[in-house]
């Protein structure tokens, strides 16, 4: 098992957080054959890096979920990935009929994958790399 210093762990973790996509459960195919490296500081609740072939694959943030590499910037989420994030927000969030512009500003928006004939789709709002709000078409918002 490899060990990392606190600074090394933080550097790799920051890279994955900045460049990866969020998911609650990345699937066993993503984590298969990965080495798990827990954060070096002793704690009951530790973040964990997943490394395969000496390359970072994912980081698990305790109590939040996974960030997984690589994520090409021009490829949208699949339906399953979108539903996974939406379900996570629904479980942790609170419903609001409407929200102010202060919550929507400076966000990245991920549209729900849909067929061409579907006009009303959901949206996930991401701020600082973390999903925090789900817009349900014609219904309202769930804010986590």
C-alpha positions in Angstrom: 0.0 0.0 0.0 1.3 3.4 -0.9 1.3 6.2 1.6 1.1 9.9 0.9 2.0 12.9 3.0 -0.8 15.3 3.9 0.3 17.8 1.2 0.6 15.1 -1.5 -2.9 13.8 -0.6 -4.3 17.3 -0.8 -2.7 18.0 -4.1 -4.1 14.9 -5.8 -7.5 15.4 -4.1 -7.7 19.0 -5.3 -6.8 18.0 -8.8 -9.6 15.4 -8.9 -12.1 17.8 -7.3 -11.3 20.4 -9.9 -11.4 18.1 -12.9 -13.7 15.2 -12.1 -17.4 14.8 -12.2 -19.6 14.2 -9.1 -21.5 11.0 -8.5 -22.9 9.3 -5.4 -21.9 5.9 -6.6 -19.4 5.6 -9.4 -20.0 1.9 -10.1 -17.7 -1.0 -9.4 -16.2 -0.8 -12.9 -14.7 2.5 -12.1 -13.2 1.4 -8.8 -12.3 -2.1 -9.9 -8.6 -2.9 -9.3 -8.0 0.5 -7.6 -5.8 1.0 -4.6 -7.5 2.8 -1.8 -5.4 5.4 0.0 -7.0 7.0 3.0 -6.2 10.6 4.1 -3.0 10.5 6.2 -4.5 12.4 9.2 -6.0 10.1 11.8 -9.8 10.5 11.9 -12.9 8.4 12.1 -14.2 10.1 8.9 -11.5 10.1 6.2 -11.5 11.0 2.6 -10.1 8.3 0.4 -8.2 8.4 -2.9 -8.6 5.7 -5.5 -5.5 5.1 -7.6 -5.1 2.7 -10.6 -1.8 2.1 -12.4 -0.2 5.0 -10.5 -2.9 7.4 -11.9 -5.6 9.1 -9.8 -9.1 7.7 -10.6 -11.4 9.1 -7.9 -11.7 10.7 -4.5 -14.3 9.9 -1.9 -15.3 12.9 0.2 -16.7 11.6 3.5 -20.4 12.4 3.8 -20.6 13.9 0.3 -19.8 11.4 -2.5 -17.3 10.7 -5.2 -15.4 12.8 -7.7 -14.3 10.7 -10.7 -11.7 11.3 -13.4 -11.6 11.8 -16.3 -14.5 13.9 -17.4 -14.3 15.4 -20.9 -15.7 18.9 -20.7 -17.7 18.5 -23.9 -19.6 15.3 -22.9 -22.8 15.8 -20.9 -23.9 13.5 -18.1 -25.7 10.3 -19.1 -29.3 9.8 -17.9 -28.0 7.4 -15.1 -25.4 9.9 -13.9 -28.0 12.8 -14.0 -30.5 10.7 -12.1 -27.8 9.7 -9.5 -27.0 13.3 -8.7 -30.6 14.4 -8.8 -31.5 11.6 -6.3 -28.7 12.6 -4.0 -30.0 16.3 -4.1 -33.6 15.1 -3.4 -32.5 13.0 -0.4 -30.5 15.9 1.2 -32.3 19.0 -0.1 -35.3 21.1 0.9 -38.0 21.9 -1.6 -38.6 25.6 -2.6 -41.1 26.7 -5.1 -38.8 29.3 -6.4 -35.4 30.7 -5.7 -33.7 34.0 -6.1 -31.1 34.9 -8.7 -28.4 35.0 -6.0 -28.6 31.2 -5.9 -28.5 30.8 -9.7 -25.8 33.3 -10.5 -22.2 32.0 -11.0 -23.4 28.4 -11.5 -22.7 25.8 -14.0 -25.9 24.2 -15.3 -26.2 20.6 -16.3 -29.3 19.9 -18.4 -31.1 16.6 -18.0 -30.4 14.3 -20.9 -33.6 14.1 -23.0 -35.1 13.0 -26.2 -35.6 15.6 -28.9 -39.4 15.7 -28.3 -39.0 16.4 -24.6 -39.3 20.2 -23.9 -39.5 20.3 -20.1 -36.4 18.8 -18.5 -34.7 19.2 -15.2 -31.4 21.0 -14.4 -28.7 20.6 -11.9 -26.9 23.7 -10.7 -23.3 23.3 -9.7 -21.2 25.9 -7.8 -17.5 25.5 -7.0 -17.6 22.0 -8.5 -20.4 20.8 -6.2 -24.0 20.1 -7.1 -26.2 22.1 -4.8 -29.6 22.6 -6.4 -32.0 20.6 -8.6 -34.6 22.3 -10.8 -37.7 20.2 -11.5 -39.4 21.4 -14.6 -42.7 23.3 -13.9 -42.5 22.4 -10.2 -39.7 24.2 -8.4 -36.3 23.8 -6.9 -34.7 21.5 -4.3 -31.7 23.1 -2.6 -29.2 21.0 -0.6 
